[in-house]
Amino acid sequence: MKLIFLGPPGAGKGTLALRAVDILKVQQISTGSIFRAAVAAGSPLGLKVKAIMDAGKLVDDETTIALVKERLAMDDVQKGYILDGFPRTIPQAEALASFSTVDKVVNFDIPDSGVLERLGGRRVCRKCGYNFHVIFNKPSKEGICDTCGGEIYTREDDKPEAIQKRLEVYRAQTEPLIDFYRKKGLLVDIDARPLVDEIVIEFKKVLGV
Ligand code: AP5
């Protein structure tokens, strides 16, 4: 199954994707994670995107589309994938349609208050990228990742000014994709407010898996 996870920053796309890859036996492709790994490695791509990401803005379409096109040409995603964080603009969605088909677009529905609560409390493992939360998903030992023992930090773009910018960018550039995919009959809505286990149940129900 080929899925897109669409929704505002902090809606829980990455968290549900981790559960959904187990259910569907497909790969998660997170453009945000790919960019963060490039920043951590100090590669030319990382140097190019770091300031843009820290400010909560979008990386340019040309760079992002080329990266996803290359990833979707790989063998391990021919039967299915979850695109988490792509597309984020109409030109990205149009480009995707030129090189891949999509079965469903899962729209994570959550008010801004929920976004602020989730992003304000998110903590991330520097080594494996696992997402913790200071209230909803605490690590057993403060500052240390349960999964890999890595150091836990706060993402630069989870600081208040960057969160506001990301929400503005989402409204202006990404939200129009809801109508874009609804008109194509591909959109399914998920209430992203409940805790993860409840969302998993709804996800399975709406997708019939
Ligand atoms: P990206 O990493 O994709 O950021 P995002 O879309 O803003 O999404 P997040 O990772 O912030 O949130 P999420 O919805 O995955 O929530 P999560 O599961 O972590 O992109 C980062 C940047 O990269 C962009 O700003 C841009 O610069 C660049 N970029 C990426 N893709 C791009 C593209 N296509 N084009 C251009 N630029 C691009 O959950 C959040 C928190 O809530 C966590 O702490 C989690 O533990 C907690 N939580 C999750 N679900 C629940 C729940 N149900 N109940 C309670 N707590 C929960």
py3Dmol code that shows the C-alpha trace and the ligand (Angstrom):
import py3Dmol

protein = """\
ATOM      1  CA  MET A   1       0.000   0.000   0.000  1.00  0.00           C
ATOM      2  CA  LYS A   2       1.282   3.483  -0.930  1.00  0.00           C
ATOM      3  CA  LEU A   3       0.260   6.131   1.580  1.00  0.00           C
ATOM      4  CA  ILE A   4       0.835   9.815   2.229  1.00  0.00           C
ATOM      5  CA  PHE A   5       0.642  11.123   5.804  1.00  0.00           C
ATOM      6  CA  LEU A   6      -0.562  14.725   5.664  1.00  0.00           C
ATOM      7  CA  GLY A   7      -1.125  17.097   8.557  1.00  0.00           C
ATOM      8  CA  PRO A   8       0.244  20.026  10.508  1.00  0.00           C
ATOM      9  CA  PRO A   9       3.624  19.917  12.231  1.00  0.00           C
ATOM     10  CA  GLY A  10       3.455  17.845  15.394  1.00  0.00           C
ATOM     11  CA  ALA A  11       0.165  16.148  14.482  1.00  0.00           C
ATOM     12  CA  GLY A  12       1.739  12.760  15.195  1.00  0.00           C
ATOM     13  CA  LYS A  13       2.538  11.637  11.639  1.00  0.00           C
ATOM     14  CA  GLY A  14       5.957  10.241  12.515  1.00  0.00           C
ATOM     15  CA  THR A  15       4.677   8.544  15.661  1.00  0.00           C
ATOM     16  CA  LEU A  16       1.841   6.771  13.839  1.00  0.00           C
ATOM     17  CA  ALA A  17       4.135   5.953  10.900  1.00  0.00           C
ATOM     18  CA  LEU A  18       6.337   3.922  13.271  1.00  0.00           C
ATOM     19  CA  ARG A  19       3.297   1.803  14.216  1.00  0.00           C
ATOM     20  CA  ALA A  20       1.906   1.686  10.673  1.00  0.00           C
ATOM     21  CA  VAL A  21       5.110   0.289   9.120  1.00  0.00           C
ATOM     22  CA  ASP A  22       4.720  -2.756  11.366  1.00  0.00           C
ATOM     23  CA  ILE A  23       1.084  -3.203  10.405  1.00  0.00           C
ATOM     24  CA  LEU A  24       1.549  -2.731   6.657  1.00  0.00           C
ATOM     25  CA  LYS A  25       5.118  -4.074   6.295  1.00  0.00           C
ATOM     26  CA  VAL A  26       6.224  -1.077   4.236  1.00  0.00           C
ATOM     27  CA  GLN A  27       8.976   1.527   4.569  1.00  0.00           C
ATOM     28  CA  GLN A  28       8.486   4.955   6.119  1.00  0.00           C
ATOM     29  CA  ILE A  29      10.026   7.770   4.083  1.00  0.00           C
ATOM     30  CA  SER A  30      10.274  10.936   6.174  1.00  0.00           C
ATOM     31  CA  THR A  31      11.723  13.885   4.282  1.00  0.00           C
ATOM     32  CA  GLY A  32      12.225  15.692   7.603  1.00  0.00           C
ATOM     33  CA  SER A  33      14.317  12.769   8.926  1.00  0.00           C
ATOM     34  CA  ILE A  34      16.343  12.579   5.709  1.00  0.00           C
ATOM     35  CA  PHE A  35      17.107  16.304   5.941  1.00  0.00           C
ATOM     36  CA  ARG A  36      17.960  16.039   9.676  1.00  0.00           C
ATOM     37  CA  ALA A  37      20.350  13.149   8.963  1.00  0.00           C
ATOM     38  CA  ALA A  38      22.030  15.252   6.256  1.00  0.00           C
ATOM     39  CA  VAL A  39      22.414  18.141   8.733  1.00  0.00           C
ATOM     40  CA  ALA A  40      23.880  15.809  11.364  1.00  0.00           C
ATOM     41  CA  ALA A  41      26.338  14.386   8.817  1.00  0.00           C
ATOM     42  CA  GLY A  42      27.359  17.877   7.669  1.00  0.00           C
ATOM     43  CA  SER A  43      26.859  16.843   4.028  1.00  0.00           C
ATOM     44  CA  PRO A  44      26.408  19.449   1.249  1.00  0.00           C
ATOM     45  CA  LEU A  45      22.631  18.856   1.450  1.00  0.00           C
ATOM     46  CA  GLY A  46      22.730  19.317   5.238  1.00  0.00           C
ATOM     47  CA  LEU A  47      24.681  22.582   4.955  1.00  0.00           C
ATOM     48  CA  LYS A  48      22.144  23.828   2.411  1.00  0.00           C
ATOM     49  CA  VAL A  49      19.007  23.019   4.448  1.00  0.00           C
ATOM     50  CA  LYS A  50      20.038  23.616   8.093  1.00  0.00           C
ATOM     51  CA  ALA A  51      19.149  27.327   8.364  1.00  0.00           C
ATOM     52  CA  ILE A  52      15.918  26.823   6.414  1.00  0.00           C
ATOM     53  CA  MET A  53      14.776  24.028   8.736  1.00  0.00           C
ATOM     54  CA  ASP A  54      15.823  25.811  11.932  1.00  0.00           C
ATOM     55  CA  ALA A  55      13.689  28.787  10.878  1.00  0.00           C
ATOM     56  CA  GLY A  56      10.664  26.550  10.250  1.00  0.00           C
ATOM     57  CA  LYS A  57      10.579  27.240   6.505  1.00  0.00           C
ATOM     58  CA  LEU A  58      10.327  24.720   3.665  1.00  0.00           C
ATOM     59  CA  VAL A  59      13.266  23.416   1.676  1.00  0.00           C
ATOM     60  CA  ASP A  60      12.847  24.324  -2.012  1.00  0.00           C
ATOM     61  CA  ASP A  61      10.666  22.080  -4.163  1.00  0.00           C
ATOM     62  CA  GLU A  62      13.408  21.203  -6.654  1.00  0.00           C
ATOM     63  CA  THR A  63      15.735  19.772  -3.977  1.00  0.00           C
ATOM     64  CA  THR A  64      12.937  17.954  -2.142  1.00  0.00           C
ATOM     65  CA  ILE A  65      11.335  16.446  -5.238  1.00  0.00           C
ATOM     66  CA  ALA A  66      14.696  15.174  -6.554  1.00  0.00           C
ATOM     67  CA  LEU A  67      15.400  13.513  -3.203  1.00  0.00           C
ATOM     68  CA  VAL A  68      12.016  11.743  -3.037  1.00  0.00           C
ATOM     69  CA  LYS A  69      12.124  10.710  -6.690  1.00  0.00           C
ATOM     70  CA  GLU A  70      15.487   9.033  -6.112  1.00  0.00           C
ATOM     71  CA  ARG A  71      14.237   7.311  -2.929  1.00  0.00           C
ATOM     72  CA  LEU A  72      11.064   6.028  -4.616  1.00  0.00           C
ATOM     73  CA  ALA A  73      13.119   4.433  -7.386  1.00  0.00           C
ATOM     74  CA  MET A  74      14.698   2.019  -4.866  1.00  0.00           C
ATOM     75  CA  ASP A  75      13.709  -1.650  -4.712  1.00  0.00           C
ATOM     76  CA  ASP A  76      12.475  -1.707  -1.116  1.00  0.00           C
ATOM     77  CA  VAL A  77       9.558   0.662  -1.788  1.00  0.00           C
ATOM     78  CA  GLN A  78       8.141  -0.780  -4.984  1.00  0.00           C
ATOM     79  CA  LYS A  79       5.317  -2.586  -3.163  1.00  0.00           C
ATOM     80  CA  GLY A  80       4.492   0.177  -0.749  1.00  0.00           C
ATOM     81  CA  TYR A  81       5.574   3.068   1.443  1.00  0.00           C
ATOM     82  CA  ILE A  82       4.434   5.732   3.848  1.00  0.00           C
ATOM     83  CA  LEU A  83       5.440   9.210   2.750  1.00  0.00           C
ATOM     84  CA  ASP A  84       5.671  11.193   5.988  1.00  0.00           C
ATOM     85  CA  GLY A  85       6.034  14.938   5.362  1.00  0.00           C
ATOM     86  CA  PHE A  86       5.938  14.824   1.556  1.00  0.00           C
ATOM     87  CA  PRO A  87       4.308  16.326  -0.455  1.00  0.00           C
ATOM     88  CA  ARG A  88       4.002  19.662   1.312  1.00  0.00           C
ATOM     89  CA  THR A  89       3.235  21.931  -1.639  1.00  0.00           C
ATOM     90  CA  ILE A  90       1.039  21.628  -4.733  1.00  0.00           C
ATOM     91  CA  PRO A  91       4.114  21.468  -7.053  1.00  0.00           C
ATOM     92  CA  GLN A  92       5.468  18.572  -4.919  1.00  0.00           C
ATOM     93  CA  ALA A  93       2.122  16.748  -5.207  1.00  0.00           C
ATOM     94  CA  GLU A  94       2.028  17.262  -8.975  1.00  0.00           C
ATOM     95  CA  ALA A  95       5.593  16.012  -9.311  1.00  0.00           C
ATOM     96  CA  LEU A  96       4.823  12.940  -7.201  1.00  0.00           C
ATOM     97  CA  ALA A  97       1.896  12.089  -9.498  1.00  0.00           C
ATOM     98  CA  SER A  98       4.344  12.049 -12.418  1.00  0.00           C
ATOM     99  CA  PHE A  99       6.565   9.349 -10.895  1.00  0.00           C
ATOM    100  CA  SER A 100       4.356   7.319  -8.521  1.00  0.00           C
ATOM    101  CA  THR A 101       0.778   6.356  -7.773  1.00  0.00           C
ATOM    102  CA  VAL A 102      -0.777   6.748  -4.328  1.00  0.00           C
ATOM    103  CA  ASP A 103      -3.522   4.590  -2.777  1.00  0.00           C
ATOM    104  CA  LYS A 104      -4.644   6.861   0.052  1.00  0.00           C
ATOM    105  CA  VAL A 105      -3.771  10.146   1.736  1.00  0.00           C
ATOM    106  CA  VAL A 106      -4.264  10.084   5.506  1.00  0.00           C
ATOM    107  CA  ASN A 107      -5.062  13.553   6.822  1.00  0.00           C
ATOM    108  CA  PHE A 108      -4.220  14.053  10.505  1.00  0.00           C
ATOM    109  CA  ASP A 109      -6.783  16.448  11.927  1.00  0.00           C
ATOM    110  CA  ILE A 110      -5.721  18.360  15.059  1.00  0.00           C
ATOM    111  CA  PRO A 111      -6.307  21.946  16.289  1.00  0.00           C
ATOM    112  CA  ASP A 112      -3.392  24.372  16.805  1.00  0.00           C
ATOM    113  CA  SER A 113      -3.664  23.942  20.595  1.00  0.00           C
ATOM    114  CA  GLY A 114      -2.822  20.231  20.160  1.00  0.00           C
ATOM    115  CA  VAL A 115       0.105  21.065  17.890  1.00  0.00           C
ATOM    116  CA  LEU A 116       1.532  23.508  20.431  1.00  0.00           C
ATOM    117  CA  GLU A 117       1.213  20.989  23.265  1.00  0.00           C
ATOM    118  CA  ARG A 118       2.888  18.215  21.265  1.00  0.00           C
ATOM    119  CA  LEU A 119       5.723  20.222  19.739  1.00  0.00           C
ATOM    120  CA  GLY A 120       6.402  22.166  22.925  1.00  0.00           C
ATOM    121  CA  GLY A 121       6.931  18.887  24.790  1.00  0.00           C
ATOM    122  CA  ARG A 122       8.680  16.848  22.110  1.00  0.00           C
ATOM    123  CA  ARG A 123      12.186  15.541  22.780  1.00  0.00           C
ATOM    124  CA  VAL A 124      14.110  13.572  20.170  1.00  0.00           C
ATOM    125  CA  CYS A 125      16.919  11.031  20.277  1.00  0.00           C
ATOM    126  CA  ARG A 126      19.980  12.459  18.519  1.00  0.00           C
ATOM    127  CA  LYS A 127      21.115   8.963  17.489  1.00  0.00           C
ATOM    128  CA  CYS A 128      18.005   7.044  16.322  1.00  0.00           C
ATOM    129  CA  GLY A 129      15.493   9.914  15.919  1.00  0.00           C
ATOM    130  CA  TYR A 130      12.850   8.390  18.209  1.00  0.00           C
ATOM    131  CA  ASN A 131      10.282  10.972  19.401  1.00  0.00           C
ATOM    132  CA  PHE A 132       9.605  11.285  23.134  1.00  0.00           C
ATOM    133  CA  HIS A 133       7.293  13.706  24.889  1.00  0.00           C
ATOM    134  CA  VAL A 134       7.714  15.258  28.333  1.00  0.00           C
ATOM    135  CA  ILE A 135       4.135  14.255  29.296  1.00  0.00           C
ATOM    136  CA  PHE A 136       2.793  11.655  26.833  1.00  0.00           C
ATOM    137  CA  ASN A 137       5.873   9.521  26.199  1.00  0.00           C
ATOM    138  CA  LYS A 138       8.654  10.023  28.725  1.00  0.00           C
ATOM    139  CA  PRO A 139      11.933   8.119  28.489  1.00  0.00           C
ATOM    140  CA  SER A 140      12.530   5.811  31.482  1.00  0.00           C
ATOM    141  CA  LYS A 141      15.775   7.648  32.263  1.00  0.00           C
ATOM    142  CA  GLU A 142      15.785  11.409  31.753  1.00  0.00           C
ATOM    143  CA  GLY A 143      17.818  12.557  28.762  1.00  0.00           C
ATOM    144  CA  ILE A 144      18.605   8.998  27.546  1.00  0.00           C
ATOM    145  CA  CYS A 145      16.854   7.158  24.708  1.00  0.00           C
ATOM    146  CA  ASP A 146      15.161   3.877  25.761  1.00  0.00           C
ATOM    147  CA  THR A 147      15.735   2.370  22.327  1.00  0.00           C
ATOM    148  CA  CYS A 148      19.415   3.062  21.642  1.00  0.00           C
ATOM    149  CA  GLY A 149      20.868   4.887  24.660  1.00  0.00           C
ATOM    150  CA  GLY A 150      21.407   8.044  22.595  1.00  0.00           C
ATOM    151  CA  GLU A 151      21.211  11.594  23.937  1.00  0.00           C
ATOM    152  CA  ILE A 152      17.770  13.242  23.935  1.00  0.00           C
ATOM    153  CA  TYR A 153      17.506  16.853  22.722  1.00  0.00           C
ATOM    154  CA  THR A 154      14.966  19.508  21.703  1.00  0.00           C
ATOM    155  CA  ARG A 155      14.751  20.120  17.953  1.00  0.00           C
ATOM    156  CA  GLU A 156      15.772  23.668  16.941  1.00  0.00           C
ATOM    157  CA  ASP A 157      12.476  24.014  15.030  1.00  0.00           C
ATOM    158  CA  ASP A 158      10.476  23.092  18.160  1.00  0.00           C
ATOM    159  CA  LYS A 159      11.369  26.452  19.719  1.00  0.00           C
ATOM    160  CA  PRO A 160       8.326  28.802  19.964  1.00  0.00           C
ATOM    161  CA  GLU A 161       9.186  31.212  17.080  1.00  0.00           C
ATOM    162  CA  ALA A 162       9.909  28.328  14.698  1.00  0.00           C
ATOM    163  CA  ILE A 163       6.684  26.517  15.680  1.00  0.00           C
ATOM    164  CA  GLN A 164       4.647  29.648  14.803  1.00  0.00           C
ATOM    165  CA  LYS A 165       6.448  29.909  11.469  1.00  0.00           C
ATOM    166  CA  ARG A 166       5.838  26.221  10.702  1.00  0.00           C
ATOM    167  CA  LEU A 167       2.128  26.625  11.391  1.00  0.00           C
ATOM    168  CA  GLU A 168       1.983  29.669   9.066  1.00  0.00           C
ATOM    169  CA  VAL A 169       3.838  27.768   6.362  1.00  0.00           C
ATOM    170  CA  TYR A 170       1.531  24.782   6.830  1.00  0.00           C
ATOM    171  CA  ARG A 171      -1.612  26.942   6.396  1.00  0.00           C
ATOM    172  CA  ALA A 172      -0.257  28.736   3.322  1.00  0.00           C
ATOM    173  CA  GLN A 173       1.474  25.924   1.451  1.00  0.00           C
ATOM    174  CA  THR A 174       0.456  22.498   2.747  1.00  0.00           C
ATOM    175  CA  GLU A 175      -3.181  22.779   3.832  1.00  0.00           C
ATOM    176  CA  PRO A 176      -4.334  23.320   0.193  1.00  0.00           C
ATOM    177  CA  LEU A 177      -3.288  19.685  -0.395  1.00  0.00           C
ATOM    178  CA  ILE A 178      -6.310  18.561   1.650  1.00  0.00           C
ATOM    179  CA  ASP A 179      -8.667  19.800  -1.083  1.00  0.00           C
ATOM    180  CA  PHE A 180      -6.276  18.704  -3.818  1.00  0.00           C
ATOM    181  CA  TYR A 181      -6.418  15.081  -2.656  1.00  0.00           C
ATOM    182  CA  ARG A 182     -10.073  15.192  -1.518  1.00  0.00           C
ATOM    183  CA  LYS A 183     -11.074  16.143  -5.079  1.00  0.00           C
ATOM    184  CA  LYS A 184      -9.150  13.119  -6.337  1.00  0.00           C
ATOM    185  CA  GLY A 185     -11.102  10.878  -3.926  1.00  0.00           C
ATOM    186  CA  LEU A 186      -7.910   9.796  -2.114  1.00  0.00           C
ATOM    187  CA  LEU A 187      -8.295  11.560   1.248  1.00  0.00           C
ATOM    188  CA  VAL A 188      -9.238   9.862   4.520  1.00  0.00           C
ATOM    189  CA  ASP A 189      -9.446  11.939   7.717  1.00  0.00           C
ATOM    190  CA  ILE A 190      -8.139  10.767  11.068  1.00  0.00           C
ATOM    191  CA  ASP A 191      -8.873  12.492  14.359  1.00  0.00           C
ATOM    192  CA  ALA A 192      -5.288  12.961  15.622  1.00  0.00           C
ATOM    193  CA  ARG A 193      -6.261  14.206  19.109  1.00  0.00           C
ATOM    194  CA  PRO A 194      -6.536  10.877  21.006  1.00  0.00           C
ATOM    195  CA  LEU A 195      -3.623   8.868  22.367  1.00  0.00           C
ATOM    196  CA  VAL A 196      -1.629   6.774  19.907  1.00  0.00           C
ATOM    197  CA  ASP A 197      -3.245   3.379  20.623  1.00  0.00           C
ATOM    198  CA  GLU A 198      -6.688   4.783  19.822  1.00  0.00           C
ATOM    199  CA  ILE A 199      -5.419   6.388  16.625  1.00  0.00           C
ATOM    200  CA  VAL A 200      -3.937   3.048  15.537  1.00  0.00           C
ATOM    201  CA  ILE A 201      -7.401   1.465  15.885  1.00  0.00           C
ATOM    202  CA  GLU A 202      -9.015   4.230  13.810  1.00  0.00           C
ATOM    203  CA  PHE A 203      -6.221   4.036  11.231  1.00  0.00           C
ATOM    204  CA  LYS A 204      -6.800   0.300  10.753  1.00  0.00           C
ATOM    205  CA  LYS A 205     -10.539   0.854  10.496  1.00  0.00           C
ATOM    206  CA  VAL A 206     -10.432   3.626   7.887  1.00  0.00           C
ATOM    207  CA  LEU A 207      -7.901   1.763   5.748  1.00  0.00           C
ATOM    208  CA  GLY A 208      -9.510  -1.655   6.196  1.00  0.00           C
ATOM    209  CA  VAL A 209      -6.237  -3.301   7.285  1.00  0.00           C
TER     210      VAL A 209
END
"""
ligand_1 = """\
57
AP5
P 9.287 17.244 9.507
O 10.230 16.495 10.347
O 8.484 16.521 8.488
O 8.358 18.106 10.457
P 6.765 18.217 10.567
O 5.888 17.907 9.441
O 6.661 19.611 11.044
O 6.405 17.100 11.441
P 6.943 16.790 12.806
O 8.082 15.824 12.693
O 7.228 18.075 13.544
O 5.655 16.198 13.528
P 4.876 14.818 13.383
O 3.534 15.092 12.803
O 5.702 13.760 12.752
O 4.659 14.546 14.934
P 5.420 13.511 15.896
O 4.977 12.139 15.582
O 6.870 13.813 15.952
O 10.036 18.417 8.732
C 10.990 19.232 9.359
C 11.482 20.273 8.371
O 12.116 19.629 7.244
C 10.411 21.163 7.745
O 10.041 22.252 8.574
C 11.124 21.613 6.466
O 12.094 22.596 6.726
C 11.842 20.336 6.046
N 10.990 19.489 5.181
C 10.547 18.237 5.456
N 9.781 17.765 4.460
C 9.737 18.756 3.527
C 9.098 18.882 2.284
N 8.314 17.906 1.770
N 9.266 20.034 1.583
C 10.032 21.029 2.052
N 10.662 20.989 3.241
C 10.516 19.857 3.974
O 4.732 13.924 17.301
C 5.000 15.176 17.916
C 5.076 14.972 19.445
O 3.799 14.561 19.944
C 6.069 13.888 19.893
O 6.655 14.316 21.090
C 5.191 12.633 20.144
O 5.731 11.812 21.157
C 3.879 13.263 20.578
N 2.715 12.531 20.098
C 2.523 12.043 18.839
N 1.319 11.465 18.729
C 0.725 11.607 19.963
C -0.550 11.232 20.472
N -1.450 10.612 19.718
N -0.851 11.538 21.759
C 0.067 12.195 22.549
N 1.295 12.575 22.102
C 1.610 12.289 20.818
"""
view = py3Dmol.view(width=600, height=400)
view.addModel(protein, "pdb")
view.setStyle({"model": 0}, {"cartoon": {"style": "trace"}})
view.addModel(ligand_1, "xyz")
view.setStyle({"model": 1}, {"stick": {}})
view.zoomTo()
view.show()
